[in-house]
Amino acid sequence: MTVGGWRAARVVEVADATPSARVLRVTVPGWAGSEAGQHVDIRLTAEDGYQAVRSYSLGSYGASETIELAVDEIPEGEVSPYLVRDVRPGDELEVKGPLGGYFVWRPGGADPVQLIAGGSGVVPLVAIARAAKDAGAAASLRLLYSVRTPTDAIYRDELNGSAADGGVAVTWRYTRAAPDGWEGAVGRIDAEALRAAAWPPDRRPIVYVCGPTGFVEHVADALVELGHAPERIKTERFGGA
Ligand SMILES: Cc1cc2nc3c(=O)[nH]c(=O)nc-3n(C[C@H](O)[C@H](O)[C@H](O)COP(=O)(O)OP(=O)(O)OC[C@H]3O[C@@H](n4cnc5c(N)ncnc54)[C@H](O)[C@@H]3O)c2cc1C
């Protein structure tokens, strides 16, 4: 049943993804399905009636009534520490959605697609990568994923095996510490990193950039400076500085 667009939902599985992030699987009876790249609003209600609402991207897509979220803990945050540390299978919460029609990927486009993620911004891009693989379109997509260190990468195993498994090619960018034997640069995504890993501007890719607000703005500026058309850059800002 929905009241004001909110559906009662139940957490069915939680799995640690990194020291600060967890993947949650949530069953939403009556869920209408979602497109790759969409998000939901999650509403929590405390015993005293206090409510908090936050947005979370879907790592899943398609018709299943069980959706997947991945939440990274913001220290001192109101909602994310609860979702990462405390929520258990069987717990109830409310879900509204799917939301967002702009930051969405659909099969059938002729242009190459560049996905660029910072931190938990990888979640909707994983949904897109999964959808592209399922549609047999993975060869036209690339993912550049910026994380502090290898252990901070949500979906690390899936993304490490992606290209070999017929999925999207993934390039890692580490901002603080790289794995042993890493020969690439360490630091923020810059023009050099984009030149090396991303589809070049003359291929006219559609670019999806997602992550903390500062990351998204920095990457979008660097893309435009390299010659990418601003109207071909889609952004999703998760908040923060
Ligand atoms: C469309 C959309 C999709 C999102 N998808 C995801 C997702 O898939 N996974 C996920 O983990 N989060 C996602 N977020 C962020 C999420 O909605 C919350 O903002 C985040 O979990 C922090 O909530 P909080 O209640 O813990 O912190 P708050 O109590 O709201 O904030 C505490 C402090 O942290 C800062 N802050 C808030 N968000 C961030 C951030 N993302 N990075 C850095 N600082 C921040 C605030 O400015 C504030 O100073 C998404 C946001 C949007 C708008």
The ligand as an SDF file (V2000), in Angstrom:
LIG
                    3D

 53 58  0  0  0  0  0  0  0  0999 V2000
   20.0620   11.7410   -5.8400 C   0  0  0  0  0  0  0  0  0  0  0  0
   20.9420   11.3180   -4.6560 C   0  0  0  0  0  0  0  0  0  0  0  0
   21.3770   10.0010   -4.5910 C   0  0  0  0  0  0  0  0  0  0  0  0
   22.1960    9.6010   -3.5280 C   0  0  0  0  0  0  0  0  0  0  0  0
   22.6480    8.3220   -3.5000 N   0  0  0  0  0  0  0  0  0  0  0  0
   23.4510    7.9220   -2.5040 C   0  0  0  0  0  0  0  0  0  0  0  0
   23.9710    6.5890   -2.4960 C   0  0  0  0  0  0  0  0  0  0  0  0
   23.6820    5.7640   -3.3780 O   0  0  0  0  0  0  0  0  0  0  0  0
   24.7930    6.2270   -1.4650 N   0  0  0  0  0  0  0  0  0  0  0  0
   25.1180    7.1170   -0.4640 C   0  0  0  0  0  0  0  0  0  0  0  0
   25.8700    6.7180    0.4490 O   0  0  0  0  0  0  0  0  0  0  0  0
   24.6490    8.3760   -0.4540 N   0  0  0  0  0  0  0  0  0  0  0  0
   23.8150    8.8020   -1.4490 C   0  0  0  0  0  0  0  0  0  0  0  0
   23.3270   10.0820   -1.4250 N   0  0  0  0  0  0  0  0  0  0  0  0
   23.6100   10.9530   -0.2670 C   0  0  0  0  0  0  0  0  0  0  0  0
   22.5310   10.7150    0.8040 C   0  0  0  0  0  0  0  0  0  0  0  0
   21.2760   11.2150    0.3390 O   0  0  0  0  0  0  0  0  0  0  0  0
   22.8240   11.4460    2.1220 C   0  0  0  0  0  0  0  0  0  0  0  0
   23.0590   12.8000    1.8530 O   0  0  0  0  0  0  0  0  0  0  0  0
   24.0200   10.8660    2.8540 C   0  0  0  0  0  0  0  0  0  0  0  0
   23.7900    9.4820    3.1740 O   0  0  0  0  0  0  0  0  0  0  0  0
   24.2850   11.6500    4.1540 C   0  0  0  0  0  0  0  0  0  0  0  0
   23.1160   11.6160    4.9410 O   0  0  0  0  0  0  0  0  0  0  0  0
   23.2450   11.7430    6.5350 P   0  0  0  0  0  0  0  0  0  0  0  0
   21.8640   11.9050    7.0720 O   0  0  0  0  0  0  0  0  0  0  0  0
   24.0850   10.6550    7.1010 O   0  0  0  0  0  0  0  0  0  0  0  0
   24.0640   13.0890    6.7210 O   0  0  0  0  0  0  0  0  0  0  0  0
   23.4800   14.6070    7.0710 P   0  0  0  0  0  0  0  0  0  0  0  0
   23.0550   14.5250    8.5340 O   0  0  0  0  0  0  0  0  0  0  0  0
   22.4280   14.8930    6.0730 O   0  0  0  0  0  0  0  0  0  0  0  0
   24.7130   15.4510    6.8240 O   0  0  0  0  0  0  0  0  0  0  0  0
   25.8340   15.5150    7.7340 C   0  0  0  0  0  0  0  0  0  0  0  0
   26.9400   16.3720    7.1050 C   0  0  0  0  0  0  0  0  0  0  0  0
   27.5320   15.6620    5.9930 O   0  0  0  0  0  0  0  0  0  0  0  0
   27.4680   16.4440    4.8060 C   0  0  0  0  0  0  0  0  0  0  0  0
   27.1380   15.5370    3.6860 N   0  0  0  0  0  0  0  0  0  0  0  0
   25.9080   15.1100    3.3200 C   0  0  0  0  0  0  0  0  0  0  0  0
   26.0000   14.2580    2.2590 N   0  0  0  0  0  0  0  0  0  0  0  0
   27.3020   14.1510    1.9690 C   0  0  0  0  0  0  0  0  0  0  0  0
   28.0290   13.4340    0.9900 C   0  0  0  0  0  0  0  0  0  0  0  0
   27.4230   12.6350    0.0800 N   0  0  0  0  0  0  0  0  0  0  0  0
   29.3850   13.5510    0.9830 N   0  0  0  0  0  0  0  0  0  0  0  0
   30.0150   14.3320    1.8830 C   0  0  0  0  0  0  0  0  0  0  0  0
   29.3770   15.0430    2.8410 N   0  0  0  0  0  0  0  0  0  0  0  0
   28.0410   14.9560    2.8890 C   0  0  0  0  0  0  0  0  0  0  0  0
   26.3520   17.4420    5.0440 C   0  0  0  0  0  0  0  0  0  0  0  0
   26.5820   18.6350    4.2920 O   0  0  0  0  0  0  0  0  0  0  0  0
   26.4430   17.7080    6.5270 C   0  0  0  0  0  0  0  0  0  0  0  0
   27.4270   18.6770    6.8120 O   0  0  0  0  0  0  0  0  0  0  0  0
   22.5360   10.5200   -2.5040 C   0  0  0  0  0  0  0  0  0  0  0  0
   22.0800   11.8520   -2.5790 C   0  0  0  0  0  0  0  0  0  0  0  0
   21.2950   12.2340   -3.6370 C   0  0  0  0  0  0  0  0  0  0  0  0
   20.8160   13.6720   -3.7010 C   0  0  0  0  0  0  0  0  0  0  0  0
  1  2  1  0
  2  3  1  0
  2 52  2  0
  3  4  2  0
  4  5  1  0
  4 50  1  0
  5  6  2  0
  6  7  1  0
  6 13  1  0
  7  8  2  0
  7  9  1  0
  9 10  1  0
 10 11  2  0
 10 12  1  0
 12 13  2  0
 13 14  1  0
 14 15  1  0
 14 50  1  0
 15 16  1  0
 16 17  1  0
 16 18  1  0
 18 19  1  0
 18 20  1  0
 20 21  1  0
 20 22  1  0
 22 23  1  0
 23 24  1  0
 24 25  2  0
 24 26  1  0
 24 27  1  0
 27 28  1  0
 28 29  2  0
 28 30  1  0
 28 31  1  0
 31 32  1  0
 32 33  1  0
 33 34  1  0
 33 48  1  0
 34 35  1  0
 35 36  1  0
 35 46  1  0
 36 37  1  0
 36 45  1  0
 37 38  2  0
 38 39  1  0
 39 40  1  0
 39 45  2  0
 40 41  1  0
 40 42  2  0
 42 43  1  0
 43 44  2  0
 44 45  1  0
 46 47  1  0
 46 48  1  0
 48 49  1  0
 50 51  2  0
 51 52  1  0
 52 53  1  0
M  END
$$$$
